[in-house]
Amino acid sequence: MSQVRKAVMPAAGMGTRFLPATKAIPKEMLPIVDKPIIQYVVEEAVESGFKNIAFVTSRGKSAIENHFDYDFHLEQYLLQQCKPELVDIVNGLSQKISFTSVMQEQPLGLGHAVLVAQSFVGEEAFGVFLGDDIVLSEIPCMRQLLDVYETCQASVLAVQEVPPESVSRYGVVAVESAGDSGNCIFKVLDAIEKPSAEEAPSNLAIIGRYVLTPGVFPALMKTAPGSGGEIQLTDAIQRLLQEEPVYACQFKGCRYDAGNKLEYLKATVEFALQREDLQEDFQNYLKQLKV
């Protein structure tokens, strides 16, 4: 049984929905309470057992690499200021997982972003995390997918039900029951990128977590640009289905699309309410609001 050790995190997008804030700051570095969006995603990867992460970045994204780099000078400053509790906060992740970066020279889509990480991945299964999808769950979302992979030894997609009017924003799957695996694991029969409500085979949408076999790379190489003129990962998965099985896991948890302004604000409120140091005062503040 192959172990999944490597994760790919595409983070090359321009973040135009958050302009002007993202003119100089990558959208993945926008804070939710006191952590950048992408740190929540990296922490999920660590909790799920990954050892290596490759960020797929573009020009102007060096802040992501700098954030996760070990900072000796900041560590020494904090120790001199008698604040050792902050050392693990700023340097802890760099001790638990190794980071590298791969450049996506052109914005050719999510499928292309995964393809440029092929040399990092090699010939083994790997995880894909979208850097602006945050999932609040008791068991990490990716860990739920890895549990399915360890049983099936095949690609696994995270899916959730969405309203019919929202299916055109996602890749959507047609599925059948995966036997005795309960009602949250399915075998994928088809995958369609951004279908209309009439064309959608279901309301199960793919969200930003994948476990993929290396078979996805030949599929990506054969995939022509699709929706938006980009190489779509969903289209490559549709092609992959012709060669090997693919499964879908309807994960347990609450997902926030932090690349969407409203979802970003919701995530900020929800995560603030989870914090023991903020919870009581923040709840009192919210009760006082006249809305």
Secondary structure, DSSP 8 states (H G I E B T S, - for coil): -----EEEEE-----GGGTTGGGTS-GGGSEETTEEHHHHHHHHHHHTT--EEEEEE-TT-HHHHHHHS--HHHHHHHHHTT-THHHHHHHHHHHHSEEEEEE--S---HHHHHHTTHHHH-SS-EEEE-TTEEEE-SS-HHHHHHHHHHHH-SEEEEEEE--GGGGGGSEEEEEEE-TTS-SSEEEEEEEEES--TTT-S-SEEEEEEEEE-TTHHHHHHT----GGGS--HHHHHHHHTTTS-EEEEE-SSEEEETTSHHHHHHHHHHHHHH-TTTHHHHHHHHHH---
